[in-house]
Amino acid sequence: MTQYRIEGGHPLRGTIKASGNKNAALPCIAACLLSEEPVTLRNIPEIEDVLVMLDICKALGAKVERVDKNAWRIDASSLESSEIPASLSAKVRASILFAGPLLARLGNLSLPPPGGDVIGRRRLDTHFLALEELGARIEIDGCFKFSANKLKGSDIFLDEASVTATENAVMAAALAEGRTIIRNAASEPHVQDVCRLVSAMGAKVYGIGSNILTVDGTKKLHGADFSIGPDFMEIGSFIGLAALTRGDITITGVVPDELRMMKLAFARLGISWRIDGDSLTVHSGQSMKVVPDLGGQIPKIDDAPWPGFPPDLTSIMTVVATQAEGTVLIHEKMFESRMFWVDKLIGMGARIILCDPHRAVVSGPSRLRGDSLTSPDVRAGMALVLAALCAEGTSIIKNVYQIERGYEHLAERLQALGARIERFEG
C-alpha cells in the first residue's frame, strides 16, 4: 500500500501550476462518446479517476490515445458495447456519467452500482428523474439498466441541483429530438465546461453558468478540440497549504472569478492573496485570526451549491481553522457523515467539538503533532496532508490512493515547494 511520510513544520515556497479540473475531466471524457468523430481533450489531470474513465471508454470499444502531456484523443466511432464492467464501475462514482451519452448514442446501457468516496448517502434519483423525462426507461436488478427508443426534449425540473445529474441531462439532451430546458440546474465551473464541450461538438446550449439551461438537440455531433479549466478545489487546497505552513506560494493558471466565494471564506480566517492576471500569490505573514460576525458573534463557514462555498473544501477549511486564532463553526450541509474524519485531527491535538455529522466547532490555534493516519476519502485525505505539513514531527499517511484519485503527482509537486514528503510502499 502506498503511503506518505511527512515531516512537518517547514514553510513552503515557490510556484505551482493548477491542474485541470478533475470534476470537469470526468464528464467531458464521457461526453466524447456522443460523437462518431474523434474528440481531443486537453489539460486533463493525470490522476487515477481519469485513467479509470478512459479504461471504461476502451471497454466500450472506443479508441483512446495520449496525444500530448495531459491531452487525450477519444475516438468512439465504433462502440462495441453498452455494458460497463463491474470492476471499473466500482472504482469511480463518475461511471454514472456514461448514462446520458450511451442512452443518446446507442439507446441502452447496463451500469453496475457506481463506486467512489464513502461520504454518506449519495442518491442517484435525480439522474433517473432527468433521463426519464427525456424518454428513458430504467430497471434496477442488481445493476441499473437504461433503455430508450428515442430521446425527446422536455422541460425538466431537477429535485436538487445535482452536478452529475445536470451533466447527464445536458449530454443526453444534446442528441435528443427538440429542445430541452433544465431548471434548478447545477452551475459549477465543471458543469459549464461540459456545456461548452457539447456546444463545441455542435449542440446549442444556452444559459451556461445559470440554473436554467436550454439545450437544442441535434441528430449528430462532430469532433472537437477542447481544453478544460483549472481545478479550483486544488487551488483552494494550495491556498490553505501556504497559510498553514506560513509559506509564500504562487499558483498559476487560475480563473479569479471562480474564487470569489472562496476569498470571502478564507478572509474569515484572516487569509488573503494577491491576483496578477492568472496568477495568485499567498504571501507569508498572514494574520490567521478569525474575524467575528457583527456583534462579536462566532462566524460560520458553510457549503452550498455554486456559487456558494464548495463542499469539497470544507475539509481543507477545517484544518486551516485549527491554526487560526479564534473560534469558527464549520457546517457541511450537503453530504452526510463527511465530518467524521475530524477525530484524526483531534488525535493530532486539534481543539474541535464535533456537534453532529454536519457541524464542527474549531478553536485555534492549536499545536498539531505528527501521527499515523489513514486517508478516508480524497478531500479529507488532502486535508490530512495539510495538517501533517504544519504539525510538529513526522506523520505517516496510509491509503494515499484515495488522495491521488484527485490530486495530480502530489508528492512531487509539493517536494518542488520544499515539502518534506516521501512517497513509499509499505
Buried (B, 14 or more C-beta within 10 A) or exposed (E): EBBBBBBBBBBBBBEBEBBBBBBBBBBBBBBBBBBBBBBBBBBBBBBBBBEBBBBBBEBBBBEBEEEEEBBBBBBBEEBEEBBBBBEBBBBBBBBBBBBBBBBBBBBBBBBBBBBBBEBBEBEBEBBBBBBBBBBBEBEEEEBBBBBBEEBBBBEBEBEBBBBBBBBBBBBBBBBBBEBBBBEBBBBBBBBBBBBBBBBBBBBEBBBBEEBEBBBBBBEEBBBBEBBBBBBBBBBBBBBBBBBBBBBBBBBBBBBBEBBEBBBEBBEBBBBEBEEEEEBBBBBBEBBBBBEBEEEEEEBBBBBBBBBEBBBBBBBBBBBBBBBBEBBBBBBBEBBEBBBBBBEBBBEBBBBBEBEEBBBBBBBBBBBBBBBEBBBBBBBBBBBBBBBBBBBBBBBBBBBBBBBBBBBBBBBEBBBEBBBBBBBEEE
